[in-house]
Amino acid sequence: MPDPWQVYDQLIEGIPAEVSVAAAGVGPRWCRVRSSEGGLGMAFAFADNSRPALHDREGLVGVALREVASLAKSWNFAEAGIGMAAINAWYSQPERAEAHGFTRCAANNWEQLFHPYSDAVVGRTVSVIGHFPFAPAALTKAAELRVLERSTQTGDYPDSACEYLLPSSDYVFISGSAFVNKTMPRLLELARNATTIVVGPSTPLSPLLFDHGVDVATGFVPSAPDELFEVLEGGTPASMYDHAYRVEQAHG
C-alpha cells in the first residue's frame, strides 16, 4: 500500500520556508489562512476537537506557512482544516494556479459543478463522496448514483460503504474536505479504476494530485483575498463568488 502521508508531505515541501502566515481564522464552515505574499487558502472547518491540538490557534500569525501547513497531518480535524487552508494559501494564489495549468470553469457557482458530466455518466455507475444536494439533478442519466456521507441524510450510504462501492464505480466525485479528515489517500486508492474528480475549495491546486490517482481537480482561487477573508467569517455566503472563482484541470 502506498504511503498515505506522501501527498501531504509533497504539498507541504513545495511551500518555501520564507513565506509566513499573515492572518488566520475559523468560521462556521471554512478555515482560512492569509499568507505574507498575499495568498488566501480555504479548507472545510470540521467541528471535531478530538486529539489535543498541536499548535495554539491564536499564535499563528508570523509563523512559517510551511509549519502551519504541516498541521494538515494533525488528527485534530479542527486543526487539520487550518493546515489545509495554509497549504491552499500557497497553491491557490492566482498566478501560481495558472502556471500549474488550472483554468477558469465556465460556471462560477458550485450548483453547476456536476453539469459538465451529465452526458459522460450516461449508463455508468457514479459515486459521490459528500452530500451535494444539487448532484442528483445533474446526474440523472447515470445508471446508478450512490451518495456516501458521514452525516447521512435520507437515501445516502454511510461513508464506510466506500470500501464496497468505489471499486465498482465508473465515476467518483470526492469532496476536497477528504484531505482534512485524512480519508483522501484511501478513497483515491479505492477509486483507482474510476474517473476520479476532486472538488471544492479544500482542494489543493497542484498537479501533484495527478500522481496520486486524481483525474480532474476542481478548486477555488481568490481574486480579492482581503474581501474573501472577511466574508467567509459568516459561513458560505453567495458573495464569496464576487471575490473568487472556480478553476479546474484534467490530467493529461
Backbone as JSON, one array per atom type, in Angstrom:
{
  "sequence": "MPDPWQVYDQLIEGIPAEVSVAAAGVGPRWCRVRSSEGGLGMAFAFADNSRPALHDREGLVGVALREVASLAKSWNFAEAGIGMAAINAWYSQPERAEAHGFTRCAANNWEQLFHPYSDAVVGRTVSVIGHFPFAPAALTKAAELRVLERSTQTGDYPDSACEYLLPSSDYVFISGSAFVNKTMPRLLELARNATTIVVGPSTPLSPLLFDHGVDVATGFVPSAPDELFEVLEGGTPASMYDHAYRVEQAHG",
  "N": [[0.86, -1.2, 0.0], [0.58, 2.25, -0.85], [2.35, 4.99, 0.75], [0.29, 6.78, 2.82], [0.76, 9.34, 3.71], [2.25, 10.59, 1.82], [1.27, 12.38, -0.24], [0.51, 14.59, 1.3], [2.98, 15.32, 2.47], [4.45, 16.0, 0.19], [3.02, 18.21, -0.79], [3.35, 20.02, 1.33], [6.14, 20.3, 1.39], [6.53, 21.73, -0.92], [6.15, 24.38, -0.31], [7.76, 27.42, 0.17], [10.24, 28.19, 2.68], [10.42, 30.8, 3.58], [7.97, 32.12, 3.46], [5.24, 33.33, 5.37], [2.51, 33.21, 7.81], [-0.02, 35.57, 7.57], [-2.57, 36.11, 8.48], [-5.23, 34.35, 10.09], [-8.2, 32.4, 10.41], [-11.25, 30.92, 11.68], [-14.35, 30.08, 10.59], [-17.91, 29.34, 10.74], [-18.07, 27.42, 8.78], [-15.79, 27.42, 7.15], [-12.24, 27.21, 7.32], [-9.63, 29.59, 7.1], [-6.68, 31.04, 5.71], [-4.36, 33.61, 5.41], [-1.49, 34.49, 3.55], [1.9, 35.79, 3.79], [2.64, 36.63, 1.31], [0.38, 37.42, 0.14], [-1.5, 35.52, -0.58], [-4.51, 33.51, -0.26], [-6.03, 30.83, 1.4], [-8.5, 28.23, 1.66], [-10.27, 25.82, 3.65], [-12.37, 23.1, 4.59], [-14.15, 23.44, 7.62], [-14.1, 21.37, 10.18], [-15.98, 20.47, 13.03], [-14.97, 18.84, 14.93], [-13.12, 18.26, 17.85], [-10.92, 16.37, 18.83], [-8.29, 14.73, 19.3], [-5.58, 16.29, 21.15], [-4.75, 19.64, 20.21], [-1.98, 20.58, 18.12], [-0.87, 23.03, 17.97], [-1.08, 26.38, 19.14], [-3.91, 28.02, 18.28], [-4.32, 30.75, 18.34], [-1.85, 31.83, 18.02], [-0.77, 31.93, 15.41], [-0.08, 33.87, 13.52], [2.65, 35.18, 11.79], [4.09, 32.86, 11.95], [5.91, 30.4, 10.1], [4.54, 29.59, 6.95], [4.77, 27.04, 5.93], [5.18, 25.54, 8.26], [2.7, 25.84, 9.55], [1.15, 24.68, 7.6], [1.84, 22.03, 7.95], [0.15, 21.2, 9.91], [-1.95, 20.05, 8.68], [-1.65, 17.37, 8.89], [-2.49, 16.76, 11.36], [-4.38, 14.92, 13.81], [-6.41, 16.1, 15.03], [-9.16, 17.26, 13.73], [-10.3, 19.81, 13.51], [-8.09, 21.43, 13.73], [-6.6, 20.42, 11.62], [-7.95, 21.46, 9.46], [-7.1, 24.11, 9.42], [-4.46, 23.65, 8.72], [-4.74, 22.6, 6.09], [-5.88, 24.82, 4.88], [-3.7, 26.53, 5.0], [-1.92, 25.23, 3.27], [-3.38, 25.59, 0.92], [-3.31, 28.34, 0.76], [-0.91, 28.82, -0.41], [-0.93, 27.32, -2.89], [-3.27, 28.19, -4.15], [-2.9, 30.76, -4.98], [-3.44, 33.17, -7.49], [-1.71, 33.55, -9.86], [0.04, 31.44, -9.53], [-1.61, 29.17, -9.57], [-2.51, 29.35, -12.19], [-0.1, 29.04, -13.57], [0.38, 26.42, -12.96], [-1.4, 25.16, -14.55], [-4.16, 25.35, -14.17], [-7.41, 26.38, -15.09], [-10.1, 28.76, -15.54], [-13.4, 27.79, -14.63], [-16.37, 27.3, -16.58], [-18.79, 27.95, -15.35], [-19.31, 29.9, -12.55], [-20.19, 28.89, -9.98], [-21.09, 26.59, -7.42], [-23.33, 25.05, -7.75], [-23.46, 24.28, -10.37], [-21.56, 22.38, -10.61], [-21.61, 19.6, -11.24], [-22.83, 19.43, -13.7], [-21.27, 19.49, -16.17], [-20.7, 16.81, -16.49], [-22.92, 15.41, -17.11], [-23.63, 14.09, -19.49], [-21.47, 12.37, -19.84], [-21.75, 10.45, -17.87], [-23.75, 8.77, -18.65], [-25.5, 5.81, -18.34], [-23.62, 4.83, -16.59], [-22.04, 3.86, -13.45], [-22.06, 5.86, -10.67], [-20.41, 7.38, -7.99], [-20.63, 9.6, -5.29], [-18.79, 11.33, -3.02], [-19.72, 12.81, -0.23], [-22.46, 14.88, 0.63], [-23.99, 16.46, -1.75], [-26.49, 18.56, -2.49], [-27.3, 19.3, -5.03], [-26.36, 17.45, -6.81], [-27.85, 15.06, -7.68], [-29.79, 16.01, -9.59], [-28.22, 16.81, -11.73], [-27.01, 14.48, -12.52], [-28.77, 12.61, -13.54], [-28.8, 10.82, -15.67], [-27.15, 8.74, -15.09], [-26.63, 5.24, -14.59], [-26.68, 4.29, -12.03], [-26.66, 6.11, -9.06], [-24.76, 6.79, -6.32], [-24.63, 8.18, -3.18], [-22.37, 8.96, -0.72], [-21.95, 9.56, 2.67], [-20.8, 10.92, 5.75], [-22.37, 12.11, 7.75], [-25.24, 11.04, 7.44], [-28.05, 11.54, 5.26], [-31.48, 11.06, 4.22], [-31.55, 8.4, 1.98], [-28.82, 8.34, 1.52], [-25.68, 6.53, 1.48], [-23.76, 5.26, 4.22], [-20.48, 6.57, 4.99], [-18.64, 4.52, 5.31], [-19.26, 2.64, 3.46], [-17.7, 3.03, 1.28], [-15.56, 1.26, 0.93], [-16.74, -0.9, -0.25], [-18.21, 0.03, -2.42], [-16.8, 1.88, -4.09], [-14.78, 0.52, -5.68], [-16.3, -0.62, -7.74], [-17.27, 1.47, -9.18], [-17.73, 3.75, -11.91], [-17.4, 6.5, -12.2], [-16.14, 8.72, -9.8], [-16.76, 11.18, -7.52], [-15.14, 13.29, -5.3], [-15.24, 15.1, -2.35], [-13.11, 17.81, -1.57], [-12.73, 18.13, 1.12], [-12.03, 15.72, 2.14], [-9.31, 15.65, 2.27], [-8.85, 16.94, 4.66], [-9.94, 15.29, 6.69], [-8.39, 13.06, 6.35], [-9.13, 10.92, 4.77], [-8.73, 10.95, 2.07], [-6.37, 9.7, 0.72], [-6.97, 6.91, 0.89], [-9.49, 6.81, -0.34], [-8.84, 7.55, -2.97], [-7.24, 5.41, -3.66], [-9.11, 3.31, -3.6], [-10.71, 4.11, -5.68], [-9.25, 3.79, -7.95], [-9.71, 2.61, -10.43], [-11.64, 4.09, -11.57], [-12.92, 7.12, -13.15], [-11.81, 9.86, -11.54], [-12.79, 12.64, -9.75], [-11.89, 15.42, -7.95], [-13.28, 17.8, -5.83], [-14.14, 21.18, -4.83], [-13.45, 23.94, -2.5], [-11.5, 23.12, -0.67], [-9.65, 21.73, -2.06], [-6.31, 21.21, -3.0], [-4.54, 23.12, -5.37], [-2.65, 21.72, -7.15], [-0.55, 20.04, -9.49], [0.49, 17.74, -8.43], [-1.5, 16.14, -7.45], [-2.34, 14.56, -9.54], [-0.48, 12.59, -9.69], [-1.3, 10.89, -7.8], [-3.59, 9.59, -8.45], [-5.76, 11.21, -9.11], [-8.01, 12.36, -11.56], [-9.35, 14.66, -12.44], [-9.15, 17.88, -11.1], [-10.8, 20.26, -9.2], [-11.03, 23.48, -7.99], [-10.71, 26.51, -6.01], [-10.03, 29.91, -6.47], [-8.87, 32.9, -5.09], [-9.8, 36.16, -6.04], [-9.94, 38.55, -4.81], [-8.46, 38.63, -2.09], [-8.51, 39.83, 0.56], [-11.16, 40.72, 0.89], [-12.52, 38.29, 0.56], [-11.58, 36.86, 2.74], [-12.85, 38.18, 4.82], [-15.64, 37.87, 4.27], [-16.0, 35.15, 4.55], [-16.12, 34.69, 7.21], [-18.71, 34.49, 7.95], [-19.73, 32.04, 7.07], [-20.9, 30.36, 4.25], [-21.36, 32.48, 2.17], [-23.29, 33.8, -0.6], [-21.94, 35.86, -1.76], [-19.29, 35.16, -1.83], [-18.49, 34.37, -4.32], [-18.11, 36.71, -5.61], [-15.62, 37.41, -4.99], [-13.87, 35.47, -5.67], [-13.05, 32.67, -7.82], [-13.99, 29.66, -9.55], [-11.8, 27.02, -10.56], [-10.3, 24.56, -12.74], [-8.64, 21.5, -13.71], [-7.78, 18.91, -15.92], [-6.2, 15.77, -15.89], [-3.56, 15.12, -18.07]],
  "CA": [[0.0, 0.0, 0.0], [1.37, 3.48, -0.87], [2.39, 5.78, 1.98], [-0.81, 7.74, 2.74], [1.22, 10.69, 4.02], [3.12, 11.11, 0.76], [0.71, 13.55, -0.91], [0.59, 15.71, 2.25], [4.38, 15.73, 2.6], [4.87, 16.65, -1.05], [2.39, 19.53, -0.85], [3.99, 20.86, 2.35], [7.52, 20.57, 0.99], [6.53, 22.68, -2.03], [5.97, 25.74, 0.2], [9.05, 27.98, 0.59], [10.38, 28.41, 4.12], [10.39, 32.22, 3.95], [6.6, 32.64, 3.47], [4.66, 33.18, 6.71], [1.08, 33.44, 7.96], [-0.37, 36.97, 7.86], [-3.84, 36.11, 9.21], [-5.91, 33.05, 10.09], [-9.5, 32.45, 11.06], [-12.13, 29.77, 11.53], [-15.75, 30.44, 10.62], [-18.8, 28.2, 10.97], [-17.94, 26.41, 7.72], [-14.49, 27.44, 6.47], [-10.98, 27.72, 7.85], [-8.98, 30.4, 6.08], [-5.34, 31.49, 6.05], [-3.71, 34.56, 4.51], [-0.03, 34.37, 3.59], [2.66, 37.04, 3.72], [2.78, 37.03, -0.09], [-0.93, 37.86, -0.33], [-2.39, 34.42, -0.94], [-5.54, 33.1, 0.69], [-6.46, 29.46, 1.23], [-9.66, 27.79, 2.41], [-10.48, 24.38, 3.84], [-13.58, 22.85, 5.36], [-13.97, 23.52, 9.08], [-14.75, 20.33, 10.96], [-16.2, 20.88, 14.41], [-14.36, 17.87, 15.83], [-11.93, 18.54, 18.64], [-10.68, 15.07, 19.43], [-6.93, 14.72, 19.82], [-5.12, 17.63, 21.51], [-4.18, 20.44, 19.12], [-0.52, 20.63, 18.12], [-0.41, 24.42, 17.92], [-2.02, 27.38, 19.65], [-4.57, 28.66, 17.14], [-4.22, 32.2, 18.47], [-0.48, 32.28, 17.8], [-0.33, 31.5, 14.09], [0.43, 34.99, 12.72], [4.1, 35.28, 11.82], [4.68, 31.53, 11.86], [6.16, 29.97, 8.72], [3.37, 28.97, 6.32], [5.05, 25.6, 5.82], [4.96, 24.93, 9.57], [1.26, 25.77, 9.78], [0.64, 23.7, 6.64], [2.07, 20.68, 8.48], [-0.98, 20.85, 10.77], [-2.87, 19.22, 7.88], [-1.43, 15.99, 9.3], [-3.0, 16.6, 12.73], [-5.58, 14.1, 13.98], [-7.47, 17.01, 15.48], [-9.63, 17.71, 12.42], [-10.5, 21.25, 13.53], [-6.76, 21.99, 13.46], [-6.16, 20.0, 10.29], [-8.53, 22.39, 8.49], [-6.18, 25.24, 9.34], [-3.3, 23.2, 7.96], [-5.06, 22.53, 4.66], [-6.04, 26.2, 4.41], [-2.35, 27.07, 4.8], [-1.45, 24.64, 2.0], [-4.09, 26.23, -0.18], [-2.88, 29.74, 0.66], [0.21, 28.83, -1.36], [-1.26, 26.79, -4.22], [-4.42, 28.87, -4.75], [-2.52, 32.09, -5.44], [-3.9, 33.14, -8.89], [-0.65, 33.33, -10.86], [0.62, 30.1, -9.34], [-2.59, 28.2, -10.07], [-2.49, 29.43, -13.66], [1.17, 28.45, -14.02], [0.26, 24.97, -12.77], [-2.29, 24.6, -15.55], [-5.57, 25.45, -13.82], [-8.12, 27.4, -15.86], [-11.42, 29.1, -15.01], [-14.56, 27.0, -15.02], [-17.37, 28.06, -17.33], [-19.8, 28.44, -14.41], [-18.67, 30.25, -11.28], [-21.0, 28.55, -8.81], [-20.97, 25.15, -7.16], [-24.54, 24.35, -8.18], [-23.21, 23.76, -11.72], [-20.36, 21.55, -10.51], [-21.75, 18.27, -11.84], [-23.47, 19.51, -15.01], [-20.43, 19.1, -17.31], [-20.55, 15.36, -16.57], [-24.26, 14.81, -17.25], [-23.64, 13.16, -20.62], [-20.4, 11.38, -19.67], [-22.13, 9.39, -16.93], [-24.89, 8.01, -19.16], [-25.37, 4.36, -18.21], [-22.49, 4.49, -15.73], [-22.22, 3.84, -12.0], [-21.43, 7.07, -10.15], [-20.38, 7.55, -6.54], [-20.32, 10.96, -4.87], [-18.38, 11.37, -1.61], [-20.21, 14.08, 0.29], [-23.86, 15.11, 0.25], [-24.19, 17.67, -2.54], [-27.92, 18.5, -2.81], [-27.55, 19.58, -6.44], [-25.77, 16.4, -7.64], [-28.79, 14.16, -8.37], [-30.45, 16.61, -10.75], [-27.27, 16.88, -12.84], [-26.5, 13.15, -12.86], [-29.94, 11.74, -13.7], [-28.6, 9.84, -16.72], [-26.33, 7.64, -14.59], [-27.36, 4.01, -14.33], [-26.84, 4.25, -10.57], [-25.99, 7.19, -8.34], [-24.59, 6.48, -4.9], [-24.11, 9.29, -2.39], [-21.8, 8.47, 0.52], [-21.86, 10.71, 3.58], [-20.58, 10.57, 7.16], [-23.6, 12.52, 8.43], [-26.16, 10.61, 6.4], [-29.41, 12.01, 5.08], [-32.32, 10.03, 3.59], [-31.08, 7.92, 0.69], [-27.36, 8.26, 1.48], [-24.93, 5.43, 2.07], [-22.75, 5.73, 5.18], [-19.19, 6.69, 4.31], [-17.9, 3.27, 5.37], [-19.59, 1.85, 2.27], [-16.71, 3.29, 0.23], [-14.75, 0.06, 0.72], [-17.5, -1.85, -1.04], [-18.85, 0.63, -3.59], [-15.93, 2.62, -5.01], [-14.11, -0.3, -6.7], [-17.19, -0.94, -8.86], [-17.78, 2.72, -9.73], [-17.1, 4.27, -13.13], [-17.05, 7.88, -11.88], [-16.15, 9.0, -8.36], [-16.55, 12.58, -7.15], [-14.71, 13.32, -3.9], [-15.09, 16.42, -1.76], [-11.75, 18.12, -1.12], [-12.65, 18.05, 2.58], [-11.43, 14.43, 2.48], [-7.93, 15.91, 2.66], [-8.82, 17.36, 6.06], [-10.18, 14.17, 7.61], [-7.38, 12.05, 6.05], [-9.66, 9.79, 4.01], [-8.44, 11.09, 0.64], [-5.5, 8.68, 0.13], [-7.66, 5.62, 0.75], [-10.55, 6.96, -1.35], [-8.21, 7.53, -4.29], [-6.82, 4.03, -3.94], [-10.3, 2.52, -3.89], [-11.3, 4.6, -6.93], [-8.19, 3.85, -8.95], [-10.19, 2.15, -11.74], [-12.69, 5.01, -11.99], [-12.56, 8.52, -13.41], [-11.91, 10.44, -10.2], [-12.85, 14.1, -9.77], [-11.84, 16.01, -6.61], [-13.99, 19.06, -5.98], [-14.38, 22.04, -3.68], [-12.4, 24.89, -2.11], [-10.45, 22.48, 0.12], [-8.77, 21.0, -2.97], [-5.05, 21.88, -3.35], [-4.41, 23.31, -6.82], [-1.3, 21.26, -7.51], [-0.51, 18.86, -10.37], [0.87, 16.57, -7.65], [-2.66, 15.28, -7.25], [-2.45, 13.63, -10.65], [0.43, 11.47, -9.4], [-1.91, 10.07, -6.76], [-4.82, 8.97, -8.94], [-6.82, 12.18, -9.45], [-8.14, 12.61, -12.99], [-9.74, 16.06, -12.6], [-9.16, 18.63, -9.84], [-11.58, 21.49, -9.28], [-10.84, 24.23, -6.75], [-11.19, 27.88, -5.82], [-8.93, 30.88, -6.49], [-9.34, 34.22, -4.68], [-9.44, 37.32, -6.86], [-9.86, 39.64, -3.84], [-8.24, 37.86, -0.86], [-8.93, 40.52, 1.79], [-12.61, 40.7, 0.96], [-12.96, 36.92, 0.75], [-11.26, 36.51, 4.13], [-13.87, 38.76, 5.7], [-16.99, 37.33, 4.07], [-16.04, 33.75, 4.99], [-16.38, 34.65, 8.65], [-20.12, 34.21, 8.15], [-20.16, 30.75, 6.55], [-20.73, 30.22, 2.81], [-22.26, 33.46, 1.56], [-23.29, 33.86, -2.06], [-20.99, 36.89, -2.19], [-17.92, 34.65, -1.95], [-18.17, 34.27, -5.73], [-17.72, 38.03, -6.06], [-14.23, 37.62, -4.57], [-13.08, 34.3, -6.04], [-13.61, 31.96, -8.97], [-13.69, 28.24, -9.66], [-10.86, 26.6, -11.59], [-10.19, 23.11, -12.89], [-7.64, 20.94, -14.61], [-7.87, 17.48, -16.14], [-4.9, 15.13, -16.07], [-3.22, 14.73, -19.44]],
  "C": [[0.88, 1.24, 0.0], [1.32, 4.2, 0.48], [1.29, 6.83, 1.93], [-0.4, 9.17, 3.05], [1.94, 11.36, 2.85], [2.56, 12.37, 0.12], [0.75, 14.77, 0.01], [2.02, 16.23, 2.32], [4.85, 16.47, 1.36], [4.28, 18.06, -1.16], [3.06, 20.49, 0.13], [5.4, 21.25, 1.93], [7.61, 21.57, -0.15], [6.37, 24.13, -1.6], [7.31, 26.29, 0.68], [9.08, 28.33, 2.08], [10.18, 29.86, 4.51], [8.98, 32.82, 3.98], [5.98, 32.36, 4.83], [3.15, 33.44, 6.68], [0.84, 34.9, 8.33], [-1.66, 37.07, 8.66], [-4.44, 34.71, 9.11], [-7.23, 33.19, 10.83], [-10.29, 31.18, 10.81], [-13.57, 30.25, 11.66], [-16.6, 29.22, 10.86], [-18.65, 27.1, 9.93], [-16.54, 26.31, 7.14], [-13.37, 27.93, 7.37], [-10.35, 28.55, 6.73], [-7.66, 30.94, 6.6], [-4.87, 32.45, 4.97], [-2.21, 34.4, 4.66], [0.64, 35.73, 3.45], [2.86, 37.5, 2.28], [1.43, 37.4, -0.7], [-1.88, 36.78, -0.74], [-3.44, 34.16, 0.13], [-5.95, 31.67, 0.37], [-7.63, 29.14, 2.13], [-9.59, 26.29, 2.61], [-11.68, 24.21, 4.75], [-13.27, 22.83, 6.85], [-14.77, 22.42, 9.75], [-14.88, 20.81, 12.41], [-15.48, 19.98, 15.4], [-13.16, 18.45, 16.56], [-11.64, 17.28, 19.45], [-9.3, 15.01, 20.09], [-6.51, 16.14, 20.2], [-4.51, 18.35, 20.31], [-2.66, 20.49, 19.26], [0.01, 22.04, 18.21], [-1.49, 25.32, 18.49], [-2.61, 28.15, 18.48], [-4.42, 30.17, 17.17], [-2.83, 32.72, 18.13], [0.07, 31.93, 16.44], [0.3, 32.63, 13.27], [1.94, 35.11, 12.91], [4.81, 33.94, 11.75], [4.86, 31.15, 10.4], [4.94, 29.24, 8.17], [3.57, 27.46, 6.22], [4.8, 24.89, 7.15], [3.47, 24.79, 9.87], [0.63, 24.76, 8.82], [0.8, 22.27, 7.16], [0.96, 20.24, 9.43], [-2.05, 20.07, 10.0], [-2.76, 17.75, 8.27], [-1.93, 15.73, 10.72], [-4.23, 15.71, 12.74], [-6.67, 14.85, 14.71], [-7.99, 17.68, 14.2], [-9.9, 19.2, 12.37], [-9.18, 21.96, 13.2], [-6.27, 21.63, 12.06], [-6.75, 20.89, 9.2], [-7.67, 23.63, 8.32], [-4.96, 24.87, 8.52], [-3.56, 23.13, 6.47], [-5.3, 23.92, 4.09], [-4.69, 26.85, 4.16], [-1.73, 26.51, 3.52], [-2.09, 25.36, 0.82], [-3.76, 27.71, -0.32], [-1.69, 29.87, -0.29], [-0.25, 28.43, -2.76], [-2.41, 27.5, -4.9], [-4.11, 30.31, -5.17], [-2.72, 32.14, -6.95], [-2.82, 32.84, -9.93], [-0.06, 31.94, -10.76], [-0.33, 29.02, -9.86], [-2.6, 28.17, -11.6], [-1.22, 28.77, -14.21], [1.14, 26.92, -13.9], [-0.79, 24.34, -13.68], [-3.77, 24.65, -15.25], [-6.22, 26.62, -14.57], [-9.51, 27.61, -15.26], [-12.49, 28.15, -15.52], [-15.57, 27.89, -15.74], [-18.41, 28.67, -16.41], [-19.15, 28.69, -13.06], [-19.66, 30.09, -10.12], [-20.98, 27.03, -8.65], [-22.19, 24.37, -7.59], [-24.38, 23.73, -9.57], [-22.03, 22.78, -11.76], [-20.47, 20.26, -11.3], [-22.3, 18.31, -13.27], [-22.56, 19.13, -16.18], [-20.3, 17.59, -17.5], [-21.87, 14.65, -16.86], [-24.33, 13.82, -18.41], [-22.59, 12.05, -20.45], [-20.83, 10.21, -18.81], [-23.31, 8.55, -17.42], [-24.62, 6.5, -19.04], [-24.26, 3.9, -17.29], [-22.9, 4.48, -14.25], [-21.4, 4.97, -11.41], [-21.52, 7.08, -8.63], [-19.93, 8.97, -6.23], [-20.01, 10.93, -3.37], [-18.72, 12.75, -1.07], [-21.61, 14.33, -0.22], [-23.98, 16.48, -0.42], [-25.66, 17.67, -3.0], [-28.23, 18.7, -4.28], [-26.97, 18.5, -7.36], [-26.81, 15.55, -8.36], [-29.42, 14.74, -9.61], [-29.53, 16.66, -11.96], [-26.85, 15.51, -13.34], [-27.63, 12.13, -13.06], [-29.74, 10.64, -14.73], [-27.72, 8.67, -16.28], [-27.2, 6.42, -14.36], [-27.64, 3.86, -12.84], [-26.04, 5.38, -9.96], [-25.97, 6.84, -6.86], [-23.98, 7.69, -4.21], [-23.65, 8.73, -1.05], [-21.52, 9.66, 1.43], [-21.68, 10.24, 5.02], [-21.79, 10.93, 8.0], [-24.75, 12.26, 7.46], [-27.5, 11.34, 6.44], [-30.18, 10.91, 4.34], [-31.79, 9.68, 2.2], [-29.57, 7.77, 0.58], [-26.86, 6.9, 1.97], [-24.02, 6.01, 3.16], [-21.38, 5.71, 4.52], [-18.37, 5.41, 4.35], [-18.2, 2.36, 4.18], [-18.58, 2.07, 1.14], [-15.87, 2.06, -0.08], [-15.43, -0.92, -0.22], [-17.97, -1.27, -2.38], [-17.88, 1.29, -4.58], [-15.24, 1.73, -6.04], [-14.98, -0.64, -7.9], [-17.79, 0.3, -9.5], [-17.02, 3.1, -10.99], [-16.63, 5.71, -12.95], [-17.14, 8.05, -10.37], [-15.84, 10.48, -8.16], [-16.24, 12.62, -5.66], [-14.59, 14.77, -3.44], [-13.66, 16.63, -1.29], [-11.6, 18.08, 0.39], [-12.08, 16.72, 3.03], [-9.93, 14.56, 2.75], [-7.84, 16.25, 4.15], [-8.99, 16.17, 6.98], [-9.34, 12.94, 7.28], [-7.91, 10.85, 5.27], [-9.26, 9.83, 2.54], [-7.51, 10.01, 0.09], [-6.19, 7.34, -0.08], [-8.77, 5.7, -0.31], [-9.97, 6.9, -2.76], [-7.73, 6.13, -4.65], [-8.01, 3.16, -4.32], [-10.9, 2.86, -5.26], [-10.31, 4.56, -8.09], [-8.63, 3.38, -10.34], [-11.29, 3.05, -12.3], [-12.09, 6.32, -12.49], [-12.84, 9.28, -12.12], [-11.79, 11.95, -10.27], [-12.87, 14.61, -8.33], [-12.34, 17.44, -6.71], [-14.03, 19.85, -4.68], [-13.21, 22.9, -3.28], [-11.29, 24.3, -1.26], [-9.39, 21.82, -0.76], [-7.48, 21.79, -3.26], [-4.88, 21.96, -4.87], [-2.98, 22.99, -7.24], [-1.39, 20.06, -8.44], [-0.05, 17.6, -9.65], [-0.29, 15.6, -7.47], [-2.78, 14.22, -8.34], [-1.53, 12.42, -10.47], [-0.18, 10.5, -8.4], [-3.3, 9.56, -7.16], [-5.96, 9.91, -9.25], [-6.83, 12.38, -10.96], [-8.51, 14.06, -13.3], [-9.74, 16.7, -11.2], [-9.87, 19.96, -10.07], [-11.48, 22.23, -7.96], [-11.29, 25.68, -6.86], [-10.0, 28.81, -5.71], [-9.47, 32.25, -6.08], [-8.88, 35.3, -5.65], [-9.3, 38.57, -5.97], [-9.7, 39.01, -2.45], [-8.72, 38.54, 0.41], [-10.44, 40.45, 1.97], [-13.14, 39.28, 1.22], [-12.71, 36.47, 2.19], [-12.35, 36.99, 5.07], [-15.23, 38.09, 5.52], [-17.11, 35.88, 4.54], [-16.24, 33.61, 6.49], [-17.81, 34.22, 8.92], [-20.6, 32.89, 7.58], [-19.86, 30.6, 5.07], [-21.67, 31.19, 2.12], [-22.19, 33.44, 0.04], [-22.25, 34.85, -2.57], [-19.56, 36.37, -2.31], [-17.5, 34.55, -3.41], [-17.86, 35.63, -6.36], [-16.23, 38.26, -5.82], [-13.33, 36.45, -4.93], [-13.75, 33.61, -7.23], [-13.13, 30.51, -8.98], [-12.68, 27.99, -10.79], [-10.82, 25.08, -11.65], [-9.03, 22.74, -13.8], [-7.86, 19.43, -14.7], [-6.48, 16.93, -16.41], [-4.7, 14.75, -17.54], [-3.94, 15.53, -20.48]]
}
